[in-house]
């Protein structure tokens, strides 16, 4: 599966939102995603795909909220349904 977004695809219509990967300095937590369509909202993915833990990487992300304990304790815990590099 190709991990870079296709320029002709409208990802927002497919339920994706824009985000930026952030390296954080919190106990037990290193990476989160800041959502650009929500004021200061951060999400904590349950699993990371290789190659996405890059500071400032712009992504399209589709996720579902999970009710689990957070390692970061600084954002919503989520399960990734899809992610593409913008």
N, CA, C and O atoms as CSV, one atom per row, in Angstrom:
chain,resi,resn,atom,element,x,y,z
A,1,UNK,N,N,0.846,-1.188,0.000
A,1,UNK,CA,C,0.000,0.000,0.000
A,1,UNK,C,C,0.884,1.242,0.000
A,1,UNK,O,O,1.815,1.355,0.798
A,2,UNK,N,N,0.589,2.147,-0.883
A,2,UNK,CA,C,1.360,3.376,-0.996
A,2,UNK,C,C,1.073,4.275,0.208
A,2,UNK,O,O,-0.081,4.444,0.599
A,3,UNK,N,N,2.135,4.856,0.797
A,3,UNK,CA,C,1.922,5.654,2.010
A,3,UNK,C,C,1.907,7.159,1.768
A,3,UNK,O,O,1.784,7.930,2.720
A,4,UNK,N,N,2.029,7.592,0.518
A,4,UNK,CA,C,1.974,9.016,0.200
A,4,UNK,C,C,0.612,9.330,-0.419
A,4,UNK,O,O,0.127,8.596,-1.280
A,5,UNK,N,N,0.011,10.411,0.022
A,5,UNK,CA,C,-1.317,10.796,-0.452
A,5,UNK,C,C,-1.306,11.076,-1.953
A,5,UNK,O,O,-0.368,11.671,-2.484
A,6,UNK,N,N,-2.360,10.638,-2.617
A,6,UNK,CA,C,-2.552,10.928,-4.039
A,6,UNK,C,C,-3.125,12.335,-4.161
A,6,UNK,O,O,-4.111,12.652,-3.496
A,7,UNK,N,N,-2.532,13.183,-4.993
A,7,UNK,CA,C,-3.000,14.576,-5.090
A,7,UNK,C,C,-4.423,14.721,-5.625
A,7,UNK,O,O,-5.060,15.747,-5.390
A,8,UNK,N,N,-4.928,13.731,-6.330
A,8,UNK,CA,C,-6.273,13.834,-6.909
A,8,UNK,C,C,-7.365,13.308,-5.983
A,8,UNK,O,O,-8.548,13.405,-6.312
A,9,UNK,N,N,-6.988,12.749,-4.825
A,9,UNK,CA,C,-7.957,12.174,-3.898
A,9,UNK,C,C,-8.352,13.207,-2.846
A,9,UNK,O,O,-7.496,13.889,-2.282
A,10,UNK,N,N,-9.654,13.318,-2.587
A,10,UNK,CA,C,-10.143,14.211,-1.534
A,10,UNK,C,C,-10.241,13.398,-0.240
A,10,UNK,O,O,-11.265,12.773,0.032
A,11,UNK,N,N,-9.176,13.415,0.546
A,11,UNK,CA,C,-9.117,12.618,1.766
A,11,UNK,C,C,-10.100,13.100,2.828
A,11,UNK,O,O,-10.589,12.292,3.618
A,12,UNK,N,N,-10.394,14.376,2.865
A,12,UNK,CA,C,-11.345,14.908,3.849
A,12,UNK,C,C,-12.727,14.284,3.654
A,12,UNK,O,O,-13.406,13.979,4.634
A,13,UNK,N,N,-13.145,14.093,2.423
A,13,UNK,CA,C,-14.431,13.475,2.127
A,13,UNK,C,C,-14.448,12.025,2.615
A,13,UNK,O,O,-15.506,11.500,2.964
A,14,UNK,N,N,-13.281,11.378,2.640
A,14,UNK,CA,C,-13.178,9.985,3.071
A,14,UNK,C,C,-13.021,9.849,4.594
A,14,UNK,O,O,-12.813,8.747,5.099
A,15,UNK,N,N,-13.120,10.960,5.315
A,15,UNK,CA,C,-13.068,10.909,6.774
A,15,UNK,C,C,-11.693,11.134,7.377
A,15,UNK,O,O,-11.518,10.951,8.582
A,16,UNK,N,N,-10.717,11.524,6.577
A,16,UNK,CA,C,-9.376,11.823,7.077
A,16,UNK,C,C,-9.314,13.272,7.547
A,16,UNK,O,O,-10.071,14.114,7.062
A,17,UNK,N,N,-8.429,13.567,8.478
A,17,UNK,CA,C,-8.169,14.935,8.918
A,17,UNK,C,C,-6.675,15.206,8.800
A,17,UNK,O,O,-5.861,14.282,8.790
A,18,UNK,N,N,-6.328,16.481,8.711
A,18,UNK,CA,C,-4.916,16.863,8.614
A,18,UNK,C,C,-4.269,16.849,9.985
A,18,UNK,O,O,-4.877,17.247,10.978
A,19,UNK,N,N,-3.038,16.390,10.029
A,19,UNK,CA,C,-2.294,16.372,11.274
A,19,UNK,C,C,-0.816,16.582,11.036
A,19,UNK,O,O,-0.334,16.491,9.907
A,20,UNK,N,N,-0.104,16.862,12.110
A,20,UNK,CA,C,1.353,17.025,12.065
A,20,UNK,C,C,1.947,16.189,13.191
A,20,UNK,O,O,1.541,16.300,14.348
A,21,UNK,N,N,2.914,15.348,12.832
A,21,UNK,CA,C,3.579,14.500,13.819
A,21,UNK,C,C,4.484,15.377,14.673
A,21,UNK,O,O,5.221,16.218,14.160
A,22,UNK,N,N,4.415,15.166,15.988
A,22,UNK,CA,C,5.221,15.957,16.924
A,22,UNK,C,C,6.009,15.051,17.855
A,22,UNK,O,O,5.481,14.089,18.412
A,23,UNK,N,N,7.271,15.378,18.009
A,23,UNK,CA,C,8.083,14.710,19.019
A,23,UNK,C,C,7.859,15.465,20.322
A,23,UNK,O,O,8.061,16.678,20.387
A,24,UNK,N,N,7.444,14.748,21.356
A,24,UNK,CA,C,7.140,15.387,22.633
A,24,UNK,C,C,8.096,14.904,23.712
A,24,UNK,O,O,8.713,13.847,23.582
A,25,UNK,N,N,8.211,15.672,24.758
A,25,UNK,CA,C,9.100,15.307,25.863
A,25,UNK,C,C,8.276,15.098,27.121
A,25,UNK,O,O,8.317,15.899,28.055
A,26,UNK,N,N,7.520,13.992,27.122
A,26,UNK,CA,C,6.701,13.627,28.262
A,26,UNK,C,C,7.179,12.274,28.776
A,26,UNK,O,O,7.686,11.463,28.000
A,27,UNK,N,N,7.026,12.026,30.043
A,27,UNK,CA,C,7.436,10.740,30.607
A,27,UNK,C,C,6.737,9.590,29.904
A,27,UNK,O,O,5.508,9.547,29.848
A,28,UNK,N,N,7.514,8.659,29.367
A,28,UNK,CA,C,6.972,7.472,28.730
A,28,UNK,C,C,6.363,7.698,27.368
A,28,UNK,O,O,5.803,6.765,26.792
A,29,UNK,N,N,6.448,8.887,26.836
A,29,UNK,CA,C,5.811,9.218,25.563
A,29,UNK,C,C,6.787,10.014,24.702
A,29,UNK,O,O,7.454,10.928,25.187
A,30,UNK,N,N,6.863,9.664,23.439
A,30,UNK,CA,C,7.774,10.369,22.544
A,30,UNK,C,C,7.070,11.021,21.365
A,30,UNK,O,O,7.480,12.095,20.925
A,31,UNK,N,N,6.001,10.384,20.834
A,31,UNK,CA,C,5.359,10.872,19.617
A,31,UNK,C,C,3.849,11.015,19.781
A,31,UNK,O,O,3.185,10.173,20.385
A,32,UNK,N,N,3.330,12.103,19.227
A,32,UNK,CA,C,1.888,12.350,19.170
A,32,UNK,C,C,1.585,13.018,17.835
A,32,UNK,O,O,2.497,13.380,17.091
A,33,UNK,N,N,0.301,13.179,17.540
A,33,UNK,CA,C,-0.105,13.886,16.329
A,33,UNK,C,C,-0.992,15.053,16.740
A,33,UNK,O,O,-1.965,14.889,17.476
A,34,UNK,N,N,-0.636,16.226,16.252
A,34,UNK,CA,C,-1.421,17.435,16.484
A,34,UNK,C,C,-2.376,17.590,15.310
A,34,UNK,O,O,-1.946,17.619,14.157
A,35,UNK,N,N,-3.669,17.690,15.599
A,35,UNK,CA,C,-4.663,17.839,14.540
A,35,UNK,C,C,-4.814,19.303,14.181
A,35,UNK,O,O,-4.949,20.159,15.055
A,36,UNK,N,N,-4.789,19.581,12.899
A,36,UNK,CA,C,-4.808,20.956,12.429
A,36,UNK,C,C,-6.219,21.529,12.291
A,36,UNK,O,O,-6.371,22.738,12.120
A,37,UNK,N,N,-7.252,20.687,12.359
A,37,UNK,CA,C,-8.603,21.231,12.256
A,37,UNK,C,C,-9.281,21.330,13.618
A,37,UNK,O,O,-10.474,21.624,13.708
A,38,UNK,N,N,-8.513,21.083,14.674
A,38,UNK,CA,C,-9.024,21.191,16.042
A,38,UNK,C,C,-8.045,22.025,16.857
A,38,UNK,O,O,-6.837,21.798,16.797
A,39,UNK,N,N,-8.541,22.958,17.595
A,39,UNK,CA,C,-7.678,23.851,18.362
A,39,UNK,C,C,-6.864,23.069,19.395
A,39,UNK,O,O,-7.414,22.561,20.371
A,40,UNK,N,N,-5.580,22.979,19.176
A,40,UNK,CA,C,-4.630,22.352,20.103
A,40,UNK,C,C,-4.979,20.910,20.478
A,40,UNK,O,O,-4.594,20.458,21.556
A,41,UNK,N,N,-5.688,20.181,19.632
A,41,UNK,CA,C,-6.022,18.797,19.948
A,41,UNK,C,C,-4.879,17.885,19.527
A,41,UNK,O,O,-4.373,17.971,18.408
A,42,UNK,N,N,-4.483,17.013,20.445
A,42,UNK,CA,C,-3.450,16.025,20.161
A,42,UNK,C,C,-4.044,14.645,20.311
A,42,UNK,O,O,-4.915,14.414,21.150
A,43,UNK,N,N,-3.558,13.717,19.480
A,43,UNK,CA,C,-3.982,12.336,19.613
A,43,UNK,C,C,-2.766,11.445,19.823
A,43,UNK,O,O,-1.661,11.754,19.377
A,44,UNK,N,N,-2.997,10.336,20.511
A,44,UNK,CA,C,-1.954,9.367,20.816
A,44,UNK,C,C,-2.320,8.049,20.130
A,44,UNK,O,O,-3.161,7.305,20.634
A,45,UNK,N,N,-1.691,7.749,18.974
A,45,UNK,CA,C,-1.990,6.505,18.266
A,45,UNK,C,C,-1.537,5.277,19.050
A,45,UNK,O,O,-0.546,5.315,19.779
A,46,UNK,N,N,-2.289,4.186,18.883
A,46,UNK,CA,C,-1.933,2.938,19.547
A,46,UNK,C,C,-0.732,2.267,18.881
A,46,UNK,O,O,0.072,1.631,19.562
A,47,UNK,N,N,-0.600,2.399,17.575
A,47,UNK,CA,C,0.496,1.775,16.824
A,47,UNK,C,C,1.004,2.775,15.785
A,47,UNK,O,O,0.226,3.502,15.167
A,48,UNK,N,N,2.307,2.796,15.609
A,48,UNK,CA,C,2.922,3.666,14.596
A,48,UNK,C,C,3.466,2.827,13.450
A,48,UNK,O,O,4.103,1.798,13.677
A,49,UNK,N,N,3.218,3.262,12.223
A,49,UNK,CA,C,3.790,2.621,11.046
A,49,UNK,C,C,5.215,3.133,10.869
A,49,UNK,O,O,5.490,4.314,11.083
A,50,UNK,N,N,6.114,2.245,10.479
A,50,UNK,CA,C,7.511,2.608,10.240
A,50,UNK,C,C,7.594,3.777,9.260
A,50,UNK,O,O,6.917,3.787,8.231
A,51,UNK,N,N,8.422,4.749,9.587
A,51,UNK,CA,C,8.636,5.898,8.719
A,51,UNK,C,C,7.791,7.110,9.029
A,51,UNK,O,O,7.961,8.149,8.392
A,52,UNK,N,N,6.885,7.012,9.986
A,52,UNK,CA,C,6.014,8.134,10.320
A,52,UNK,C,C,6.462,8.908,11.553
A,52,UNK,O,O,5.932,9.988,11.812
A,53,UNK,N,N,7.398,8.405,12.307
A,53,UNK,CA,C,7.867,9.120,13.493
A,53,UNK,C,C,8.964,10.100,13.090
A,53,UNK,O,O,10.150,9.887,13.344
A,54,UNK,N,N,8.517,11.189,12.447
A,54,UNK,CA,C,9.401,12.233,11.938
A,54,UNK,C,C,8.829,13.580,12.371
A,54,UNK,O,O,7.697,13.914,12.022
A,55,UNK,N,N,9.597,14.345,13.120
A,55,UNK,CA,C,9.156,15.651,13.599
A,55,UNK,C,C,8.685,16.519,12.444
A,55,UNK,O,O,9.413,16.719,11.471
A,56,UNK,N,N,7.460,17.035,12.555
A,56,UNK,CA,C,6.927,17.963,11.562
A,56,UNK,C,C,6.323,17.297,10.332
A,56,UNK,O,O,5.888,17.996,9.417
A,57,UNK,N,N,6.284,15.975,10.281
A,57,UNK,CA,C,5.711,15.284,9.131
A,57,UNK,C,C,4.224,15.593,9.030
A,57,UNK,O,O,3.479,15.406,9.992
A,58,UNK,N,N,3.799,16.063,7.873
A,58,UNK,CA,C,2.393,16.370,7.650
A,58,UNK,C,C,1.698,15.124,7.132
A,58,UNK,O,O,2.177,14.464,6.210
A,59,UNK,N,N,0.556,14.813,7.742
A,59,UNK,CA,C,-0.159,13.582,7.394
A,59,UNK,C,C,-1.653,13.824,7.241
A,59,UNK,O,O,-2.202,14.793,7.766
A,60,UNK,N,N,-2.296,12.921,6.512
A,60,UNK,CA,C,-3.739,12.742,6.541
A,60,UNK,C,C,-3.948,11.551,7.451
A,60,UNK,O,O,-3.260,10.541,7.302
A,61,UNK,N,N,-4.877,11.638,8.391
A,61,UNK,CA,C,-5.082,10.543,9.333
A,61,UNK,C,C,-6.565,10.280,9.543
A,61,UNK,O,O,-7.370,11.202,9.671
A,62,UNK,N,N,-6.901,8.996,9.576
A,62,UNK,CA,C,-8.268,8.549,9.866
A,62,UNK,C,C,-8.147,7.645,11.081
A,62,UNK,O,O,-7.311,6.741,11.108
A,63,UNK,N,N,-8.984,7.887,12.090
A,63,UNK,CA,C,-8.830,7.150,13.345
A,63,UNK,C,C,-10.170,6.967,14.042
A,63,UNK,O,O,-11.164,7.610,13.705
A,64,UNK,N,N,-10.166,6.073,15.020
A,64,UNK,CA,C,-11.325,5.946,15.904
A,64,UNK,C,C,-10.840,6.101,17.337
A,64,UNK,O,O,-9.764,5.625,17.695
A,65,UNK,N,N,-11.637,6.765,18.141
A,65,UNK,CA,C,-11.296,7.029,19.543
A,65,UNK,C,C,-11.337,5.722,20.322
A,65,UNK,O,O,-12.214,4.885,20.108
A,66,UNK,N,N,-10.378,5.556,21.229
A,66,UNK,CA,C,-10.325,4.395,22.109
A,66,UNK,C,C,-10.426,4.849,23.555
A,66,UNK,O,O,-9.964,5.933,23.911
A,67,UNK,N,N,-11.020,4.027,24.367
A,67,UNK,CA,C,-11.069,4.297,25.800
A,67,UNK,C,C,-10.063,3.382,26.479
A,67,UNK,O,O,-10.417,2.319,26.990
A,68,UNK,N,N,-8.815,3.806,26.479
A,68,UNK,CA,C,-7.747,3.050,27.129
A,68,UNK,C,C,-6.857,4.029,27.870
A,68,UNK,O,O,-6.919,5.238,27.643
A,69,UNK,N,N,-6.047,3.511,28.739
A,69,UNK,CA,C,-5.121,4.364,29.476
A,69,UNK,C,C,-4.112,4.988,28.522
A,69,UNK,O,O,-3.642,4.347,27.583
A,70,UNK,N,N,-3.796,6.220,28.775
A,70,UNK,CA,C,-2.857,6.951,27.944
A,70,UNK,C,C,-1.459,6.914,28.551
A,70,UNK,O,O,-1.285,7.110,29.754
A,71,UNK,N,N,-0.477,6.663,27.713
A,71,UNK,CA,C,0.912,6.743,28.151
A,71,UNK,C,C,1.319,8.217,28.253
A,71,UNK,O,O,1.971,8.630,29.212
A,72,UNK,N,N,0.924,8.992,27.255
A,72,UNK,CA,C,1.298,10.407,27.203
A,72,UNK,C,C,0.515,11.254,28.202
A,72,UNK,O,O,1.043,12.226,28.743
A,73,UNK,N,N,-0.727,10.893,28.445
A,73,UNK,CA,C,-1.624,11.654,29.303
A,73,UNK,C,C,-1.693,13.118,28.878
A,73,UNK,O,O,-1.769,14.023,29.709
A,74,UNK,N,N,-1.662,13.327,27.552
A,74,UNK,CA,C,-1.714,14.682,27.028
A,74,UNK,C,C,-2.604,14.777,25.793
A,74,UNK,O,O,-2.617,15.802,25.112
A,75,UNK,N,N,-3.345,13.713,25.505
A,75,UNK,CA,C,-4.200,13.718,24.332
A,75,UNK,C,C,-5.136,12.529,24.335
A,75,UNK,O,O,-5.098,11.695,25.240
A,76,UNK,N,N,-5.969,12.458,23.324
A,76,UNK,CA,C,-6.943,11.379,23.175
A,76,UNK,C,C,-6.254,10.134,22.629
A,76,UNK,O,O,-5.459,10.227,21.693
A,77,UNK,N,N,-6.548,8.981,23.200
A,77,UNK,CA,C,-6.007,7.729,22.684
A,77,UNK,C,C,-6.857,7.277,21.503
A,77,UNK,O,O,-8.086,7.327,21.562
A,78,UNK,N,N,-6.195,6.831,20.420
A,78,UNK,CA,C,-6.898,6.477,19.197
A,78,UNK,C,C,-6.292,5.226,18.563
A,78,UNK,O,O,-5.151,4.851,18.829
A,79,UNK,N,N,-7.109,4.595,17.710
A,79,UNK,CA,C,-6.650,3.496,16.857
A,79,UNK,C,C,-6.609,4.041,15.439
A,79,UNK,O,O,-7.590,4.615,14.967
A,80,UNK,N,N,-5.484,3.868,14.756
A,80,UNK,CA,C,-5.310,4.383,13.398
A,80,UNK,C,C,-6.002,3.465,12.396
A,80,UNK,O,O,-5.737,2.264,12.350
A,81,UNK,N,N,-6.885,4.044,11.600
A,81,UNK,CA,C,-7.555,3.307,10.532
A,81,UNK,C,C,-6.847,3.519,9.197
A,81,UNK,O,O,-6.936,2.680,8.301
A,82,UNK,N,N,-6.152,4.631,9.070
A,82,UNK,CA,C,-5.403,4.950,7.857
A,82,UNK,C,C,-4.576,6.203,8.045
A,82,UNK,O,O,-4.992,7.135,8.733
A,83,UNK,N,N,-3.391,6.224,7.426
A,83,UNK,CA,C,-2.540,7.406,7.499
A,83,UNK,C,C,-1.735,7.511,6.215
A,83,UNK,O,O,-1.192,6.519,5.729
A,84,UNK,N,N,-1.663,8.703,5.678
A,84,UNK,CA,C,-0.912,8.992,4.457
A,84,UNK,C,C,-0.060,10.224,4.664
A,84,UNK,O,O,-0.480,11.168,5.333
A,85,UNK,N,N,1.133,10.223,4.096
A,85,UNK,CA,C,1.985,11.412,4.131
A,85,UNK,C,C,1.430,12.424,3.136
A,85,UNK,O,O,1.112,12.086,1.995
A,86,UNK,N,N,1.318,13.685,3.596
A,86,UNK,CA,C,0.827,14.743,2.710
A,86,UNK,C,C,1.978,15.340,1.924
A,86,UNK,O,O,1.771,16.249,1.121
